[in-house]
Amino acid sequence: MMMASRSAGFFVLLHVSIILSIFRSDEVTAWQSAKTTIIGTTGHHNPSDGPEIISSPRRELLFLIPKVAATVATATVMLPHRALAAPPGMTADSARGQWRNALTVLDDLLQNWSTEKWAEEVGGGDAIRTKLGTQGATSPLFQIEKAFKALSDSEYVDDFVEFQETAEEFMDALYRADSLASSSNNKSGSGSQTPPAVFIEQSKVEVVKMQSIAKKMNAMVK
């Protein structure tokens, strides 16, 4: 949703810059001339004489600025925008196929989870990271966010806004699971340190969240 808001805000700001360009140099010259006529008799404006009279073009510009700001703020919040186009070489069909395979990998990962085996030696977390697609490129979860972008802008997803937001939740859980699995690989030094098995179990909690979010996302994909 954040990306959609930024895109909407950009186009509104572009429109605003075109509006402001209407105030041509001849209008600025006219304002300077009007100002000279109003306060030119003394050479300087005396505060005791009351507020300085602002000429029409400048007044219009000053009144326009807050309206423009309000327009930008409203558009940034309210206007949705479709996801970026599918990455080169990726079609909606291939993205959907990658997503289906990713679901299978998640199910298999949790079904065959073996904390004790993976935590026996330093480096056991790499097995998890390989499945998550954050180490190597063999897992269908590798660069899965690109598949999400392709699906979001395809006929397979009706509510692309909800799909994007849920995809962000999925990616957040994936990054947490990856970070924890990576932490289990840290070689123990002197002093008391967290055992690798603890990080492995914490990583599993995030993978369970990924699976739950994936089920919600899968229901959005036709």
Secondary structure by P-SEA (a helix, b strand, c coil): caaaaaaaaaaaaaaaaaaaacccaaaaaaaaaaaaaacccccccccccccccccaaaaaaaaaaaaaaaaaaaaaaccccccccccccccaaaaaaaaaaaaaaaaaaaaaccccccccccccaaaaaaaacccccccccccaaaaaaaaaacccccaaaaaaaaaaaaaaaaaaaaaaaaaaaccccccccccaaaaaaaaaaaaaaaaaaaaaaaaacc
